Amino acid sequence: MLRRSTLLALTFVVILTSTNIFAAIWYEQNFDKLKDGDLAGQDEWKTAQGQASTIVQSKVFLGDKGKAMQFSNNQEVTKLRRS
């Protein structure tokens, strides 16, 4: 029983340490060079499914300065990623 538990624990550790699916970045963009206001229409961003555009704003940011997206209900934007 102890050997089976040890083997199961070791298998679990190997699975967690051998994959990076939990840390993978899907998409990353610096919004600092975009204008405050609607994100749609800037840097190839478009509104999706008739929703209002997400907003680029500079009141809340990460670090000493910068810009970030401001989300609200019924806002959606998309950007096709080119390979």
N, C-alpha and C positions, 0 to 999 in steps of 0.2 A: 504494500500500500504506500509506504514512504517512497519507494523507488518510482512508482507511478506518479505521485504528486510532484516529485523533484523533476521528472521528465516533462511533465505538463508545464510546470513553472519555467523551466529552461526553454521550452518551445515558445512559450508566450514572450519571453524576453528577446529571443532571437527574432521573432516576427516584428516586435515593436522597434527594435534597433536596426533592422535591415531595410526598413521602408521609410520613406519620407512623405507619405501621403498626408500626414497630419500637419506638416510644415510647408507644403507646397504652396507657392504663390500663384494664384490664378491670373491676376492682372495687376499691374502696378503702373501708376502714372503720377508725374509731378504736375500739379495744377497751378503752380506759382506763376507761370507765364501767361495764363489765361485771364481774361477780363472778368471782373465780378459781374454776376448776372446769370442768365440762362446758359447752361452747359451745352445744350443743343445748338448746333451751328458753329461751334468752336472745335478745332482739331478733329474733325470728322465725326463728332458725336451727333446723334439724331434722337428725336423723341421716339418712343415705342408705343404701339397700340393706342394711339390717340391720347396718350397721357401728357400732362404738363411736364416741362423740363425740370430736371434737378438743377439746383443753384450752385454756382461757384461763389464762395464768400471768403473774406479775409479777416473776419472778426474772431473766429475760432480756428486754431492751427496747431501744428505739432512743431515744437522747437521754439526758437526765438522769433520767427516770422514765417509767413507763408500763406497758403490758401488751402481750402478743403471744400469738399462737397457738402451741401446742406440738403438733407432728405426730409420730405414731408409726405403725407398721404397722397396717393394718386399721382405720383411723379415717377417717371421711368425714362431712362435713356439707354441707348445701345451704341456700341462701337464695334465694327467688324475688325477682328485682329488679322493682320496680314502676316503670312509666314515669310 
